[in-house]
Amino acid sequence: MYIQIINGPNLNLVGVREKNIYGNKNFDEYLKTLNEHYDNVNLKYFQSNIEGEIINKIHEVGFTFDGIILNAGGYTHTSVAIADAVKAVNCPVIEVHISNILSREDFRHKSLIGPYCKGSVMGFGLDSYRLALESFVINK
């Protein structure tokens, strides 16, 4: 099973920025834990602060991988282009957020990407990624 995790803008600073929202652990540490726990899954990771690079990665893996776990960061609320990319590919995408976007600023309450995803997981810290991954594993 091939699963691609895609993180968007500013998620390279997890563990450093706004620790009250995003926690103390950086994503590379968490990814190592996921890889150890799910050694039967070929887990790939990509992060970019650039919208077009995220779209290119979705296009690259969206027809051959078994799934995409996507945290588009701030692009969740603004990017019609990423939403269109998710809609265009045939592998399932699960939208993930570390925080509960519904409990934050009003502009974060609307996801342009969510309607085209298999589902959304939010508010469980970095464990939101594990829950999304578990969904792919149990529904294999």
N, CA, C and O atoms as CSV, one atom per row, in Angstrom:
chain,resi,resn,atom,element,x,y,z
A,1,MET,N,N,0.841,-1.170,0.000
A,1,MET,CA,C,0.000,0.000,0.000
A,1,MET,C,C,0.890,1.239,0.000
A,1,MET,O,O,1.819,1.347,0.801
A,2,TYR,N,N,0.599,2.172,-0.906
A,2,TYR,CA,C,1.347,3.418,-1.038
A,2,TYR,C,C,0.461,4.590,-0.615
A,2,TYR,O,O,-0.591,4.831,-1.207
A,3,ILE,N,N,0.900,5.312,0.412
A,3,ILE,CA,C,0.179,6.478,0.916
A,3,ILE,C,C,1.117,7.672,0.897
A,3,ILE,O,O,2.243,7.595,1.387
A,4,GLN,N,N,0.650,8.774,0.330
A,4,GLN,CA,C,1.415,10.016,0.281
A,4,GLN,C,C,0.849,10.998,1.296
A,4,GLN,O,O,-0.343,11.301,1.268
A,5,ILE,N,N,1.692,11.495,2.191
A,5,ILE,CA,C,1.319,12.599,3.072
A,5,ILE,C,C,1.824,13.881,2.421
A,5,ILE,O,O,2.990,13.983,2.036
A,6,ILE,N,N,0.930,14.852,2.305
A,6,ILE,CA,C,1.293,16.162,1.761
A,6,ILE,C,C,0.948,17.219,2.796
A,6,ILE,O,O,-0.202,17.344,3.217
A,7,ASN,N,N,1.952,17.974,3.196
A,7,ASN,CA,C,1.758,19.095,4.114
A,7,ASN,C,C,2.002,20.404,3.388
A,7,ASN,O,O,2.945,20.536,2.608
A,8,GLY,N,N,1.140,21.362,3.657
A,8,GLY,CA,C,1.228,22.664,3.017
A,8,GLY,C,C,2.002,23.691,3.821
A,8,GLY,O,O,2.841,23.344,4.652
A,9,PRO,N,N,1.712,24.964,3.564
A,9,PRO,CA,C,2.507,26.060,4.093
A,9,PRO,C,C,2.579,26.096,5.615
A,9,PRO,O,O,1.602,25.868,6.328
A,10,ASN,N,N,3.777,26.392,6.064
A,10,ASN,CA,C,4.112,26.595,7.475
A,10,ASN,C,C,4.119,25.317,8.306
A,10,ASN,O,O,4.466,25.357,9.487
A,11,LEU,N,N,3.747,24.194,7.722
A,11,LEU,CA,C,3.751,22.950,8.489
A,11,LEU,C,C,5.160,22.402,8.670
A,11,LEU,O,O,5.365,21.464,9.440
A,12,ASN,N,N,6.130,22.978,7.970
A,12,ASN,CA,C,7.529,22.657,8.237
A,12,ASN,C,C,7.969,23.230,9.583
A,12,ASN,O,O,9.044,22.889,10.076
A,13,LEU,N,N,7.150,24.097,10.181
A,13,LEU,CA,C,7.484,24.707,11.466
A,13,LEU,C,C,6.747,24.075,12.646
A,13,LEU,O,O,6.794,24.601,13.758
A,14,VAL,N,N,6.069,22.952,12.414
A,14,VAL,CA,C,5.403,22.248,13.510
A,14,VAL,C,C,6.453,21.864,14.542
A,14,VAL,O,O,7.533,21.383,14.198
A,15,GLY,N,N,6.126,22.080,15.801
A,15,GLY,CA,C,7.070,21.831,16.885
A,15,GLY,C,C,7.844,23.073,17.273
A,15,GLY,O,O,8.490,23.114,18.320
A,16,VAL,N,N,7.775,24.102,16.409
A,16,VAL,CA,C,8.475,25.363,16.664
A,16,VAL,C,C,7.467,26.502,16.844
A,16,VAL,O,O,7.587,27.304,17.770
A,17,ARG,N,N,6.491,26.564,15.966
A,17,ARG,CA,C,5.537,27.683,15.977
A,17,ARG,C,C,4.296,27.348,16.794
A,17,ARG,O,O,3.880,26.191,16.845
A,18,GLU,N,N,3.729,28.308,17.405
A,18,GLU,CA,C,2.452,28.202,18.112
A,18,GLU,C,C,2.263,26.824,18.759
A,18,GLU,O,O,1.348,26.080,18.407
A,19,LYS,N,N,3.125,26.508,19.689
A,19,LYS,CA,C,3.112,25.195,20.335
A,19,LYS,C,C,1.792,24.919,21.048
A,19,LYS,O,O,1.415,23.759,21.217
A,20,ASN,N,N,1.089,25.960,21.465
A,20,ASN,CA,C,-0.216,25.776,22.105
A,20,ASN,C,C,-1.249,25.231,21.126
A,20,ASN,O,O,-2.253,24.658,21.548
A,21,ILE,N,N,-1.020,25.400,19.826
A,21,ILE,CA,C,-1.931,24.876,18.799
A,21,ILE,C,C,-1.362,23.607,18.170
A,21,ILE,O,O,-2.080,22.623,17.994
A,22,TYR,N,N,-0.064,23.631,17.830
A,22,TYR,CA,C,0.533,22.567,17.025
A,22,TYR,C,C,1.404,21.588,17.811
A,22,TYR,O,O,1.878,20.604,17.245
A,23,GLY,N,N,1.621,21.837,19.097
A,23,GLY,CA,C,2.378,20.917,19.936
A,23,GLY,C,C,3.884,21.130,19.848
A,23,GLY,O,O,4.362,22.011,19.134
A,24,ASN,N,N,4.621,20.304,20.590
A,24,ASN,CA,C,6.075,20.427,20.722
A,24,ASN,C,C,6.862,19.540,19.778
A,24,ASN,O,O,8.041,19.795,19.533
A,25,LYS,N,N,6.237,18.508,19.247
A,25,LYS,CA,C,6.952,17.526,18.424
A,25,LYS,C,C,6.997,17.986,16.980
A,25,LYS,O,O,5.987,18.442,16.442
A,26,ASN,N,N,8.163,17.872,16.343
A,26,ASN,CA,C,8.221,18.243,14.933
A,26,ASN,C,C,7.704,17.091,14.072
A,26,ASN,O,O,7.634,15.945,14.518
A,27,PHE,N,N,7.347,17.416,12.838
A,27,PHE,CA,C,6.696,16.414,11.996
A,27,PHE,C,C,7.630,15.265,11.628
A,27,PHE,O,O,7.177,14.126,11.508
A,28,ASP,N,N,8.910,15.534,11.450
A,28,ASP,CA,C,9.850,14.454,11.117
A,28,ASP,C,C,9.914,13.399,12.222
A,28,ASP,O,O,9.992,12.205,11.936
A,29,GLU,N,N,9.880,13.837,13.483
A,29,GLU,CA,C,9.840,12.888,14.608
A,29,GLU,C,C,8.566,12.056,14.554
A,29,GLU,O,O,8.596,10.839,14.735
A,30,TYR,N,N,7.448,12.729,14.302
A,30,TYR,CA,C,6.170,12.024,14.249
A,30,TYR,C,C,6.128,11.046,13.073
A,30,TYR,O,O,5.610,9.937,13.205
A,31,LEU,N,N,6.662,11.447,11.947
A,31,LEU,CA,C,6.702,10.582,10.763
A,31,LEU,C,C,7.501,9.313,11.047
A,31,LEU,O,O,7.122,8.228,10.607
A,32,LYS,N,N,8.585,9.442,11.768
A,32,LYS,CA,C,9.386,8.274,12.149
A,32,LYS,C,C,8.543,7.285,12.961
A,32,LYS,O,O,8.622,6.074,12.755
A,33,THR,N,N,7.748,7.810,13.871
A,33,THR,CA,C,6.847,6.968,14.668
A,33,THR,C,C,5.822,6.265,13.779
A,33,THR,O,O,5.559,5.074,13.949
A,34,LEU,N,N,5.245,7.003,12.831
A,34,LEU,CA,C,4.270,6.400,11.914
A,34,LEU,C,C,4.917,5.279,11.101
A,34,LEU,O,O,4.337,4.204,10.950
A,35,ASN,N,N,6.108,5.530,10.582
A,35,ASN,CA,C,6.806,4.506,9.783
A,35,ASN,C,C,7.109,3.261,10.605
A,35,ASN,O,O,7.022,2.150,10.082
A,36,GLU,N,N,7.458,3.414,11.861
A,36,GLU,CA,C,7.735,2.264,12.733
A,36,GLU,C,C,6.466,1.475,13.006
A,36,GLU,O,O,6.484,0.245,13.043
A,37,HIS,N,N,5.367,2.188,13.196
A,37,HIS,CA,C,4.083,1.544,13.515
A,37,HIS,C,C,3.432,0.878,12.307
A,37,HIS,O,O,2.757,-0.143,12.438
A,38,TYR,N,N,3.637,1.456,11.149
A,38,TYR,CA,C,2.987,0.979,9.927
A,38,TYR,C,C,4.051,0.533,8.931
A,38,TYR,O,O,4.162,1.083,7.835
A,39,ASP,N,N,4.826,-0.460,9.323
A,39,ASP,CA,C,5.915,-0.928,8.457
A,39,ASP,C,C,5.407,-1.658,7.223
A,39,ASP,O,O,6.181,-1.935,6.307
A,40,ASN,N,N,4.110,-1.973,7.189
A,40,ASN,CA,C,3.505,-2.617,6.025
A,40,ASN,C,C,2.982,-1.601,5.000
A,40,ASN,O,O,2.449,-1.983,3.958
A,41,VAL,N,N,3.137,-0.310,5.305
A,41,VAL,CA,C,2.685,0.756,4.417
A,41,VAL,C,C,3.911,1.491,3.887
A,41,VAL,O,O,4.817,1.838,4.645
A,42,ASN,N,N,3.927,1.722,2.588
A,42,ASN,CA,C,4.990,2.523,1.982
A,42,ASN,C,C,4.532,3.977,2.070
A,42,ASN,O,O,3.776,4.461,1.227
A,43,LEU,N,N,5.004,4.654,3.099
A,43,LEU,CA,C,4.564,6.002,3.426
A,43,LEU,C,C,5.562,7.013,2.872
A,43,LEU,O,O,6.746,6.975,3.203
A,44,LYS,N,N,5.075,7.909,2.032
A,44,LYS,CA,C,5.902,8.957,1.441
A,44,LYS,C,C,5.482,10.298,2.041
A,44,LYS,O,O,4.322,10.492,2.404
A,45,TYR,N,N,6.444,11.221,2.139
A,45,TYR,CA,C,6.153,12.516,2.737
A,45,TYR,C,C,6.653,13.640,1.837
A,45,TYR,O,O,7.743,13.576,1.270
A,46,PHE,N,N,5.818,14.673,1.725
A,46,PHE,CA,C,6.155,15.855,0.936
A,46,PHE,C,C,5.600,17.073,1.656
A,46,PHE,O,O,4.462,17.058,2.124
A,47,GLN,N,N,6.402,18.128,1.746
A,47,GLN,CA,C,5.948,19.390,2.320
A,47,GLN,C,C,6.386,20.507,1.401
A,47,GLN,O,O,7.501,20.502,0.880
A,48,SER,N,N,5.482,21.481,1.204
A,48,SER,CA,C,5.835,22.668,0.422
A,48,SER,C,C,5.022,23.857,0.908
A,48,SER,O,O,3.871,23.721,1.323
A,49,ASN,N,N,5.641,25.008,0.845
A,49,ASN,CA,C,4.955,26.260,1.130
A,49,ASN,C,C,4.393,26.886,-0.144
A,49,ASN,O,O,3.847,27.989,-0.116
A,50,ILE,N,N,4.533,26.167,-1.264
A,50,ILE,CA,C,4.175,26.705,-2.576
A,50,ILE,C,C,2.978,25.938,-3.149
A,50,ILE,O,O,3.032,24.719,-3.314
A,51,GLU,N,N,1.921,26.653,-3.443
A,51,GLU,CA,C,0.665,26.055,-3.916
A,51,GLU,C,C,0.864,25.162,-5.143
A,51,GLU,O,O,0.362,24.039,-5.173
A,52,GLY,N,N,1.577,25.637,-6.135
A,52,GLY,CA,C,1.770,24.868,-7.367
A,52,GLY,C,C,2.511,23.566,-7.135
A,52,GLY,O,O,2.213,22.566,-7.788
A,53,GLU,N,N,3.466,23.553,-6.223
A,53,GLU,CA,C,4.190,22.307,-5.911
A,53,GLU,C,C,3.269,21.290,-5.262
A,53,GLU,O,O,3.397,20.092,-5.513
A,54,ILE,N,N,2.343,21.746,-4.432
A,54,ILE,CA,C,1.363,20.844,-3.813
A,54,ILE,C,C,0.465,20.248,-4.897
A,54,ILE,O,O,0.191,19.048,-4.891
A,55,ILE,N,N,0.017,21.078,-5.810
A,55,ILE,CA,C,-0.817,20.605,-6.923
A,55,ILE,C,C,-0.047,19.588,-7.760
A,55,ILE,O,O,-0.590,18.541,-8.111
A,56,ASN,N,N,1.201,19.882,-8.082
A,56,ASN,CA,C,2.014,18.943,-8.868
A,56,ASN,C,C,2.160,17.599,-8.168
A,56,ASN,O,O,2.117,16.559,-8.824
A,57,LYS,N,N,2.331,17.600,-6.849
A,57,LYS,CA,C,2.479,16.343,-6.106
A,57,LYS,C,C,1.171,15.562,-6.125
A,57,LYS,O,O,1.185,14.341,-6.277
A,58,ILE,N,N,0.053,16.242,-5.976
A,58,ILE,CA,C,-1.250,15.566,-6.060
A,58,ILE,C,C,-1.413,14.917,-7.426
A,58,ILE,O,O,-1.853,13.771,-7.518
A,59,HIS,N,N,-1.062,15.635,-8.487
A,59,HIS,CA,C,-1.134,15.081,-9.847
A,59,HIS,C,C,-0.192,13.896,-10.008
A,59,HIS,O,O,-0.551,12.894,-10.628
A,60,GLU,N,N,1.001,14.007,-9.458
A,60,GLU,CA,C,2.022,12.964,-9.610
A,60,GLU,C,C,1.591,11.630,-9.001
A,60,GLU,O,O,1.805,10.579,-9.604
A,61,VAL,N,N,0.987,11.663,-7.810
A,61,VAL,CA,C,0.674,10.410,-7.110
A,61,VAL,C,C,-0.808,10.038,-7.167
A,61,VAL,O,O,-1.178,8.915,-6.826
A,62,GLY,N,N,-1.641,10.960,-7.588
A,62,GLY,CA,C,-3.087,10.789,-7.491
A,62,GLY,C,C,-3.717,9.747,-8.385
A,62,GLY,O,O,-4.907,9.458,-8.256
A,63,PHE,N,N,-2.934,9.172,-9.298
A,63,PHE,CA,C,-3.470,8.125,-10.179
A,63,PHE,C,C,-2.798,6.785,-9.937
A,63,PHE,O,O,-3.193,5.782,-10.531
A,64,THR,N,N,-1.785,6.752,-9.071
A,64,THR,CA,C,-1.047,5.506,-8.848
A,64,THR,C,C,-0.999,5.079,-7.386
A,64,THR,O,O,-0.842,3.891,-7.107
A,65,PHE,N,N,-1.127,6.004,-6.453
A,65,PHE,CA,C,-1.058,5.667,-5.030
A,65,PHE,C,C,-2.419,5.197,-4.530
A,65,PHE,O,O,-3.445,5.413,-5.175
A,66,ASP,N,N,-2.406,4.556,-3.379
A,66,ASP,CA,C,-3.644,4.067,-2.765
A,66,ASP,C,C,-4.375,5.157,-1.990
A,66,ASP,O,O,-5.562,5.022,-1.695
A,67,GLY,N,N,-3.671,6.231,-1.660
A,67,GLY,CA,C,-4.316,7.314,-0.939
A,67,GLY,C,C,-3.382,8.470,-0.682
A,67,GLY,O,O,-2.159,8.340,-0.746
A,68,ILE,N,N,-3.992,9.612,-0.387
A,68,ILE,CA,C,-3.271,10.831,-0.036
A,68,ILE,C,C,-3.852,11.354,1.274
A,68,ILE,O,O,-5.068,11.447,1.442
A,69,ILE,N,N,-2.957,11.693,2.193
A,69,ILE,CA,C,-3.334,12.408,3.410
A,69,ILE,C,C,-2.853,13.837,3.202
A,69,ILE,O,O,-1.653,14.079,3.071
A,70,LEU,N,N,-3.780,14.778,3.173
A,70,LEU,CA,C,-3.478,16.153,2.790
A,70,LEU,C,C,-3.809,17.129,3.908
A,70,LEU,O,O,-4.958,17.237,4.335
A,71,ASN,N,N,-2.789,17.837,4.378
A,71,ASN,CA,C,-2.990,18.994,5.243
A,71,ASN,C,C,-2.528,20.195,4.437
A,71,ASN,O,O,-1.333,20.484,4.370
A,72,ALA,N,N,-3.460,20.881,3.837
A,72,ALA,CA,C,-3.137,22.000,2.958
A,72,ALA,C,C,-2.867,23.287,3.724
A,72,ALA,O,O,-2.651,24.335,3.114
A,73,GLY,N,N,-2.877,23.222,5.059
A,73,GLY,CA,C,-2.618,24.420,5.858
A,73,GLY,C,C,-3.578,25.530,5.468
A,73,GLY,O,O,-4.762,25.280,5.242
A,74,GLY,N,N,-3.075,26.748,5.390
A,74,GLY,CA,C,-3.906,27.902,5.051
A,74,GLY,C,C,-4.549,27.827,3.678
A,74,GLY,O,O,-5.556,28.488,3.427
A,75,TYR,N,N,-3.972,27.024,2.781
A,75,TYR,CA,C,-4.576,26.865,1.445
A,75,TYR,C,C,-5.931,26.146,1.516
A,75,TYR,O,O,-6.717,26.209,0.571
A,76,THR,N,N,-6.200,25.474,2.622
A,76,THR,CA,C,-7.488,24.802,2.811
A,76,THR,C,C,-8.638,25.764,2.559
A,76,THR,O,O,-9.668,25.382,2.004
A,77,HIS,N,N,-8.458,27.002,2.967
A,77,HIS,CA,C,-9.536,27.986,2.976
A,77,HIS,C,C,-9.506,28.918,1.774
A,77,HIS,O,O,-10.396,29.751,1.607
A,78,THR,N,N,-8.474,28.777,0.928
A,78,THR,CA,C,-8.307,29.759,-0.153
A,78,THR,C,C,-8.062,29.163,-1.533
A,78,THR,O,O,-8.242,29.856,-2.535
A,79,SER,N,N,-7.657,27.901,-1.614
A,79,SER,CA,C,-7.159,27.391,-2.894
A,79,SER,C,C,-8.187,26.579,-3.679
A,79,SER,O,O,-8.408,25.394,-3.425
A,80,VAL,N,N,-8.795,27.251,-4.625
A,80,VAL,CA,C,-9.662,26.556,-5.574
A,80,VAL,C,C,-8.823,25.583,-6.403
A,80,VAL,O,O,-9.293,24.505,-6.767
A,81,ALA,N,N,-7.580,25.969,-6.700
A,81,ALA,CA,C,-6.703,25.135,-7.537
A,81,ALA,C,C,-6.354,23.809,-6.854
A,81,ALA,O,O,-6.344,22.772,-7.517
A,82,ILE,N,N,-6.069,23.815,-5.555
A,82,ILE,CA,C,-5.801,22.547,-4.854
A,82,ILE,C,C,-7.084,21.719,-4.777
A,82,ILE,O,O,-7.049,20.500,-4.942
A,83,ALA,N,N,-8.203,22.375,-4.528
A,83,ALA,CA,C,-9.486,21.655,-4.527
A,83,ALA,C,C,-9.731,20.989,-5.878
A,83,ALA,O,O,-10.174,19.842,-5.927
A,84,ASP,N,N,-9.453,21.686,-6.964
A,84,ASP,CA,C,-9.623,21.119,-8.305
A,84,ASP,C,C,-8.679,19.932,-8.530
A,84,ASP,O,O,-9.056,18.950,-9.170
A,85,ALA,N,N,-7.460,20.023,-8.006
A,85,ALA,CA,C,-6.504,18.916,-8.144
A,85,ALA,C,C,-7.003,17.684,-7.405
A,85,ALA,O,O,-6.915,16.570,-7.921
A,86,VAL,N,N,-7.524,17.877,-6.205
A,86,VAL,CA,C,-8.072,16.751,-5.429
A,86,VAL,C,C,-9.243,16.127,-6.176
A,86,VAL,O,O,-9.375,14.905,-6.237
A,87,LYS,N,N,-10.085,16.974,-6.741
A,87,LYS,CA,C,-11.263,16.498,-7.486
A,87,LYS,C,C,-10.842,15.738,-8.750
A,87,LYS,O,O,-11.549,14.831,-9.189
A,88,ALA,N,N,-9.702,16.101,-9.331
A,88,ALA,CA,C,-9.273,15.529,-10.610
A,88,ALA,C,C,-8.664,14.137,-10.503
A,88,ALA,O,O,-8.710,13.372,-11.467
A,89,VAL,N,N,-8.096,13.793,-9.352
A,89,VAL,CA,C,-7.402,12.503,-9.239
A,89,VAL,C,C,-8.372,11.411,-8.804
A,89,VAL,O,O,-9.450,11.687,-8.278
A,90,ASN,N,N,-7.961,10.156,-9.038
A,90,ASN,CA,C,-8.880,9.075,-8.688
A,90,ASN,C,C,-8.533,8.319,-7.414
A,90,ASN,O,O,-9.289,7.431,-7.021
A,91,CYS,N,N,-7.434,8.628,-6.758
A,91,CYS,CA,C,-7.171,7.980,-5.473
A,91,CYS,C,C,-7.842,8.805,-4.372
A,91,CYS,O,O,-7.962,10.024,-4.492
A,92,PRO,N,N,-8.275,8.142,-3.311
A,92,PRO,CA,C,-8.950,8.869,-2.241
A,92,PRO,C,C,-7.991,9.793,-1.485
A,92,PRO,O,O,-6.813,9.485,-1.303
A,93,VAL,N,N,-8.532,10.927,-1.054
A,93,VAL,CA,C,-7.778,11.914,-0.292
A,93,VAL,C,C,-8.499,12.117,1.036
A,93,VAL,O,O,-9.720,12.266,1.075
A,94,ILE,N,N,-7.729,12.121,2.124
A,94,ILE,CA,C,-8.279,12.463,3.432
A,94,ILE,C,C,-7.651,13.779,3.857
A,94,ILE,O,O,-6.429,13.920,3.910
A,95,GLU,N,N,-8.515,14.735,4.158
A,95,GLU,CA,C,-8.078,16.047,4.634
A,95,GLU,C,C,-7.764,15.937,6.117
A,95,GLU,O,O,-8.538,15.361,6.881
A,96,VAL,N,N,-6.619,16.495,6.524
A,96,VAL,CA,C,-6.182,16.424,7.911
A,96,VAL,C,C,-5.835,17.822,8.404
A,96,VAL,O,O,-5.287,18.643,7.668
A,97,HIS,N,N,-6.166,18.072,9.663
A,97,HIS,CA,C,-5.743,19.298,10.347
A,97,HIS,C,C,-5.327,18.945,11.761
A,97,HIS,O,O,-5.992,18.161,12.438
A,98,ILE,N,N,-4.231,19.524,12.198
A,98,ILE,CA,C,-3.722,19.282,13.544
A,98,ILE,C,C,-4.671,19.893,14.572
A,98,ILE,O,O,-4.982,19.268,15.586
A,99,SER,N,N,-5.123,21.103,14.308
A,99,SER,CA,C,-6.064,21.775,15.206
A,99,SER,C,C,-7.492,21.531,14.714
A,99,SER,O,O,-7.710,21.045,13.604
A,100,ASN,N,N,-8.443,21.875,15.555
A,100,ASN,CA,C,-9.848,21.843,15.146
A,100,ASN,C,C,-10.131,23.180,14.471
A,100,ASN,O,O,-10.317,24.190,15.150
A,101,ILE,N,N,-10.165,23.194,13.160
A,101,ILE,CA,C,-10.333,24.451,12.430
A,101,ILE,C,C,-11.677,25.116,12.736
A,101,ILE,O,O,-11.827,26.322,12.539
A,102,LEU,N,N,-12.642,24.351,13.210
A,102,LEU,CA,C,-13.956,24.921,13.519
A,102,LEU,C,C,-13.950,25.692,14.828
A,102,LEU,O,O,-14.884,26.446,15.101
A,103,SER,N,N,-12.915,25.518,15.641
A,103,SER,CA,C,-12.830,26.249,16.904
A,103,SER,C,C,-11.872,27.432,16.814
A,103,SER,O,O,-11.556,28.062,17.823
A,104,ARG,N,N,-11.417,27.724,15.615
A,104,ARG,CA,C,-10.463,28.820,15.413
A,104,ARG,C,C,-11.145,30.007,14.737
A,104,ARG,O,O,-12.371,30.114,14.789
A,105,GLU,N,N,-10.399,30.884,14.116
A,105,GLU,CA,C,-10.972,32.082,13.502
A,105,GLU,C,C,-12.028,31.705,12.458
A,105,GLU,O,O,-11.960,30.644,11.838
A,106,ASP,N,N,-12.998,32.593,12.281
A,106,ASP,CA,C,-14.108,32.326,11.366
A,106,ASP,C,C,-13.646,31.957,9.958
A,106,ASP,O,O,-14.233,31.076,9.329
A,107,PHE,N,N,-12.597,32.622,9.455
A,107,PHE,CA,C,-12.166,32.353,8.085
A,107,PHE,C,C,-11.648,30.930,7.914
A,107,PHE,O,O,-11.556,30.446,6.786
A,108,ARG,N,N,-11.305,30.249,9.008
A,108,ARG,CA,C,-10.812,28.871,8.936
A,108,ARG,C,C,-11.940,27.837,8.944
A,108,ARG,O,O,-11.675,26.646,8.778
A,109,HIS,N,N,-13.154,28.252,9.128
A,109,HIS,CA,C,-14.271,27.314,9.255
A,109,HIS,C,C,-14.676,26.679,7.925
A,109,HIS,O,O,-15.323,25.632,7.917
A,110,LYS,N,N,-14.311,27.286,6.819
A,110,LYS,CA,C,-14.699,26.772,5.497
A,110,LYS,C,C,-13.509,26.122,4.811
A,110,LYS,O,O,-12.458,26.740,4.640
A,111,SER,N,N,-13.689,24.861,4.421
A,111,SER,CA,C,-12.670,24.153,3.650
A,111,SER,C,C,-13.136,24.048,2.204
A,111,SER,O,O,-14.207,23.510,1.924
A,112,LEU,N,N,-12.329,24.562,1.297
A,112,LEU,CA,C,-12.634,24.414,-0.125
A,112,LEU,C,C,-12.283,23.011,-0.609
A,112,LEU,O,O,-12.807,22.558,-1.627
A,113,ILE,N,N,-11.411,22.328,0.105
A,113,ILE,CA,C,-10.900,21.013,-0.283
A,113,ILE,C,C,-11.790,19.878,0.223
A,113,ILE,O,O,-11.987,18.878,-0.468
A,114,GLY,N,N,-12.322,20.040,1.426
A,114,GLY,CA,C,-13.093,18.997,2.096
A,114,GLY,C,C,-14.186,18.335,1.274
A,114,GLY,O,O,-14.327,17.114,1.339
A,115,PRO,N,N,-14.973,19.091,0.498
A,115,PRO,CA,C,-16.049,18.459,-0.259
A,115,PRO,C,C,-15.581,17.404,-1.273
A,115,PRO,O,O,-16.371,16.567,-1.710
A,116,TYR,N,N,-14.302,17.447,-1.641
A,116,TYR,CA,C,-13.780,16.501,-2.633
A,116,TYR,C,C,-12.963,15.376,-2.000
A,116,TYR,O,O,-12.365,14.557,-2.698
A,117,CYS,N,N,-12.948,15.349,-0.688
A,117,CYS,CA,C,-12.175,14.334,0.043
A,117,CYS,C,C,-13.070,13.200,0.517
A,117,CYS,O,O,-14.281,13.356,0.675
A,118,LYS,N,N,-12.438,12.062,0.738
A,118,LYS,CA,C,-13.133,10.904,1.309
A,118,LYS,C,C,-13.638,11.236,2.710
A,118,LYS,O,O,-14.715,10.792,3.108
A,119,GLY,N,N,-12.865,12.012,3.449
A,119,GLY,CA,C,-13.230,12.410,4.802
A,119,GLY,C,C,-12.242,13.418,5.335
A,119,GLY,O,O,-11.258,13.761,4.679
A,120,SER,N,N,-12.524,13.890,6.547
A,120,SER,CA,C,-11.661,14.867,7.197
A,120,SER,C,C,-11.413,14.449,8.633
A,120,SER,O,O,-12.306,13.932,9.304
A,121,VAL,N,N,-10.184,14.678,9.103
A,121,VAL,CA,C,-9.817,14.425,10.491
A,121,VAL,C,C,-9.179,15.703,11.013
A,121,VAL,O,O,-8.245,16.227,10.406
A,122,MET,N,N,-9.679,16.206,12.133
A,122,MET,CA,C,-9.127,17.451,12.674
A,122,MET,C,C,-9.215,17.466,14.183
A,122,MET,O,O,-10.100,16.857,14.783
A,123,GLY,N,N,-8.275,18.175,14.781
A,123,GLY,CA,C,-8.365,18.459,16.202
A,123,GLY,C,C,-7.676,17.465,17.119
A,123,GLY,O,O,-7.780,17.597,18.338
A,124,PHE,N,N,-6.986,16.488,16.588
A,124,PHE,CA,C,-6.338,15.473,17.410
A,124,PHE,C,C,-4.822,15.634,17.423
A,124,PHE,O,O,-4.094,14.674,17.676
A,125,GLY,N,N,-4.353,16.836,17.153
A,125,GLY,CA,C,-2.919,17.072,17.096
A,125,GLY,C,C,-2.309,16.271,15.957
A,125,GLY,O,O,-2.977,15.975,14.966
A,126,LEU,N,N,-1.045,15.926,16.106
A,126,LEU,CA,C,-0.388,15.132,15.062
A,126,LEU,C,C,-1.055,13.776,14.889
A,126,LEU,O,O,-0.945,13.164,13.827
A,127,ASP,N,N,-1.739,13.306,15.909
A,127,ASP,CA,C,-2.429,12.016,15.807
A,127,ASP,C,C,-3.523,12.023,14.741
A,127,ASP,O,O,-4.008,10.960,14.355
A,128,SER,N,N,-3.916,13.190,14.265
A,128,SER,CA,C,-4.881,13.268,13.156
A,128,SER,C,C,-4.352,12.512,11.936
A,128,SER,O,O,-5.128,11.904,11.199
A,129,TYR,N,N,-3.030,12.548,11.721
A,129,TYR,CA,C,-2.428,11.829,10.591
A,129,TYR,C,C,-2.559,10.319,10.787
A,129,TYR,O,O,-2.867,9.595,9.840
A,130,ARG,N,N,-2.329,9.846,12.000
A,130,ARG,CA,C,-2.442,8.409,12.282
A,130,ARG,C,C,-3.881,7.942,12.065
A,130,ARG,O,O,-4.112,6.870,11.507
A,131,LEU,N,N,-4.827,8.734,12.499
A,131,LEU,CA,C,-6.233,8.357,12.322
A,131,LEU,C,C,-6.598,8.272,10.843
A,131,LEU,O,O,-7.325,7.367,10.433
A,132,ALA,N,N,-6.100,9.206,10.046
A,132,ALA,CA,C,-6.331,9.155,8.600
A,132,ALA,C,C,-5.669,7.920,7.999
A,132,ALA,O,O,-6.277,7.218,7.190
A,133,LEU,N,N,-4.436,7.655,8.389
A,133,LEU,CA,C,-3.717,6.488,7.887
A,133,LEU,C,C,-4.426,5.199,8.282
A,133,LEU,O,O,-4.530,4.269,7.481
A,134,GLU,N,N,-4.905,5.147,9.500
A,134,GLU,CA,C,-5.634,3.969,9.976
A,134,GLU,C,C,-6.871,3.721,9.117
A,134,GLU,O,O,-7.221,2.570,8.854
A,135,SER,N,N,-7.524,4.772,8.687
A,135,SER,CA,C,-8.677,4.641,7.806
A,135,SER,C,C,-8.319,3.927,6.517
A,135,SER,O,O,-9.064,3.068,6.045
A,136,PHE,N,N,-7.165,4.290,5.944
A,136,PHE,CA,C,-6.720,3.610,4.710
A,136,PHE,C,C,-6.377,2.147,4.986
A,136,PHE,O,O,-6.708,1.271,4.187
A,137,VAL,N,N,-5.722,1.881,6.104
A,137,VAL,CA,C,-5.267,0.521,6.420
A,137,VAL,C,C,-6.458,-0.410,6.677
A,137,VAL,O,O,-6.478,-1.535,6.179
A,138,ILE,N,N,-7.444,0.046,7.446
A,138,ILE,CA,C,-8.554,-0.842,7.781
A,138,ILE,C,C,-9.544,-1.010,6.621
A,138,ILE,O,O,-10.294,-1.984,6.574
A,139,ASN,N,N,-9.538,-0.068,5.704
A,139,ASN,CA,C,-10.447,-0.154,4.549
A,139,ASN,C,C,-9.744,-0.624,3.291
A,139,ASN,O,O,-10.238,-0.415,2.183
A,140,LYS,N,N,-8.617,-1.245,3.454
A,140,LYS,CA,C,-7.780,-1.725,2.343
A,140,LYS,C,C,-8.501,-2.678,1.428
A,140,LYS,O,O,-7.920,-3.159,0.455
